[in-house]
Amino acid sequence: MNKYSLFLNKIYNRLFNDYFGKKINYDFPKDIMRWDLVNLVIEKKNYKSYLEIGCDKDLLFSKIKNIDKKIGVDPVSGGNFRGTSDKFFFQNKERFDCIFIDGLHTYNQVKLDILNSVDALNDGGTIFVHDCLPVNFYQQAVPRCKVLWTGDVWRSIVELRTFQNLDVCVCEIDLGVGVIKKRKNSDRLNLSNVNFSKLKFEEYYKNYKEFMRITTFENILKFINS
Ligand SMILES: C[S@@+](CC[C@H](N)C(=O)[O-])C[C@H]1O[C@@H](n2cnc3c(N)ncnc32)[C@H](O)[C@@H]1O
C-alpha cells in the first residue's frame, strides 16, 4: 500500500474505529524469531510435512529444512502455490504435521484459515499463527494504516480461546506466534455474548494476558507436549 492510502486509513481509524491510545510493552526476546520456534517444534516432534499460508519473500519458508513435503501458498510472491488460502484449501486433499498461518491479517480470513487448517492437520500436529500481539491501536486497526501491521489476528485468537476442542496459547516472540493444538481446551476463556469481530482494542489492552494465554518460548514445548 502507498503512504497516501495508509495516511487516509489512519485518519479513518482514528475517527471511526474506537481509538484507544495506550501502548503495550511485551517482552519479545530480540534473538528468537518465528523460524526458531517452528524449526524447534519440527525437530522435536519429528514432523514430515509443512504448509505455510502467506510467504511473501520466503523469509520463513526458505528456513524450513529437513522436511519431506513443503507447500507455501501466496497469491503474489514466494512459496510454491500461487493463489489465495481459500483457493488452496478448496482443492487440497493432503494433510500436514505443521501449518504456519501468515496470510491476510483480518479477523474473518484468519479464522477461516485456522478452521481450514484444523481440518488439514494430522493427529498430533501443530498450527502456528503469526502477528497475534499488537503493540498499539494503529498496528492492529483495519483497514491497514501501518507498514508493520498485525491486523486484528488477535480477535480470532480470543474467539478460539473460547472453543471446547482447541487448545490455544500465544508464544511471546516476534510479534506473537499463536500455537494451536487439536485437543480439549485446557484453559478455556469464559466469554459469552461477545461479537468477537467488534472486540475493542481497549478490552484487549486491559485483558491481553488472559485473552491470549501468553506463554514464554522456554515453556512452549511443555504446552505442545501436554
Ligand atoms: C506478512 S507476509 C508473510 C510473511 C512470511 N510468512 C514470513 O514469515 O516471512 C503476508 C503475505 O500474505 C499474502 N496474502 C495476502 N492475502 C492472502 C490470502 N488470502 N491467502 C494467502 N496469502 C495471502 C501476501 O501476498 C503476503 O505475501
Ligand as a Chemical Component Dictionary entry (heavy atoms), coordinates in Angstrom:
data_LIG
# 
_chem_comp.id                   LIG 
_chem_comp.type                 NON-POLYMER 
_chem_comp.pdbx_formal_charge   0 
_chem_comp.three_letter_code    LIG 
# 
loop_
_chem_comp_atom.comp_id 
_chem_comp_atom.atom_id 
_chem_comp_atom.alt_atom_id 
_chem_comp_atom.type_symbol 
_chem_comp_atom.charge 
_chem_comp_atom.model_Cartn_x 
_chem_comp_atom.model_Cartn_y 
_chem_comp_atom.model_Cartn_z 
_chem_comp_atom.pdbx_ordinal 
LIG C1  C1  C 0  3.320  -10.975 6.306  1  
LIG S1  S1  S 1  3.533  -11.625 4.703  2  
LIG C2  C2  C 0  4.098  -13.274 5.021  3  
LIG C3  C3  C 0  5.453  -13.351 5.646  4  
LIG C4  C4  C 0  6.077  -14.732 5.727  5  
LIG N1  N1  N 0  5.182  -15.739 6.270  6  
LIG C5  C5  C 0  7.308  -14.675 6.591  7  
LIG O1  O1  O 0  7.305  -15.228 7.701  8  
LIG O2  O2  O -1 8.268  -14.028 6.190  9  
LIG C6  C6  C 0  1.867  -11.845 4.201  10 
LIG C7  C7  C 0  1.703  -12.485 2.829  11 
LIG O3  O3  O 0  0.369  -12.957 2.750  12 
LIG C8  C8  C 0  -0.040 -12.898 1.416  13 
LIG N2  N2  N 0  -1.505 -12.938 1.338  14 
LIG C9  C9  C 0  -2.387 -11.916 1.309  15 
LIG N3  N3  N 0  -3.643 -12.375 1.219  16 
LIG C10 C10 C 0  -3.549 -13.733 1.200  17 
LIG C11 C11 C 0  -4.501 -14.786 1.093  18 
LIG N4  N4  N 0  -5.828 -14.528 1.012  19 
LIG N5  N5  N 0  -4.056 -16.055 1.089  20 
LIG C12 C12 C 0  -2.732 -16.330 1.189  21 
LIG N6  N6  N 0  -1.785 -15.362 1.279  22 
LIG C13 C13 C 0  -2.192 -14.089 1.282  23 
LIG C14 C14 C 0  0.583  -11.600 0.879  24 
LIG O4  O4  O 0  0.727  -11.653 -0.530 25 
LIG C15 C15 C 0  1.918  -11.561 1.644  26 
LIG O5  O5  O 0  2.948  -12.025 0.816  27 
# 
loop_
_chem_comp_bond.comp_id 
_chem_comp_bond.atom_id_1 
_chem_comp_bond.atom_id_2 
_chem_comp_bond.value_order 
_chem_comp_bond.pdbx_ordinal 
LIG C1  S1  SING 1  
LIG S1  C2  SING 2  
LIG S1  C6  SING 3  
LIG C2  C3  SING 4  
LIG C3  C4  SING 5  
LIG C4  N1  SING 6  
LIG C4  C5  SING 7  
LIG C5  O1  DOUB 8  
LIG C5  O2  SING 9  
LIG C6  C7  SING 10 
LIG C7  O3  SING 11 
LIG C7  C15 SING 12 
LIG O3  C8  SING 13 
LIG C8  N2  SING 14 
LIG C8  C14 SING 15 
LIG N2  C9  SING 16 
LIG N2  C13 SING 17 
LIG C9  N3  DOUB 18 
LIG N3  C10 SING 19 
LIG C10 C11 SING 20 
LIG C10 C13 DOUB 21 
LIG C11 N4  SING 22 
LIG C11 N5  DOUB 23 
LIG N5  C12 SING 24 
LIG C12 N6  DOUB 25 
LIG N6  C13 SING 26 
LIG C14 O4  SING 27 
LIG C14 C15 SING 28 
LIG C15 O5  SING 29 
# 
